[in-house]
């Protein structure tokens, strides 16, 4: 679900993404960390002005 939402809009903030998916911010961060470890997702740029890149 995370990758599908990022595919639609790669500029989503963590807060916005958590609201869309319906999980807490902390849960989303944990899941994003797992995707980064699996090298399926990468954050490019700063937290504020950056974007997500699906690998």
Secondary structure, DSSP 8 states (H G I E B T S, - for coil): -HHHHHHH-TT--HHHHHHHHT--HHHHHHHHHHHHHTTSEEEES-TTT-EEEE-
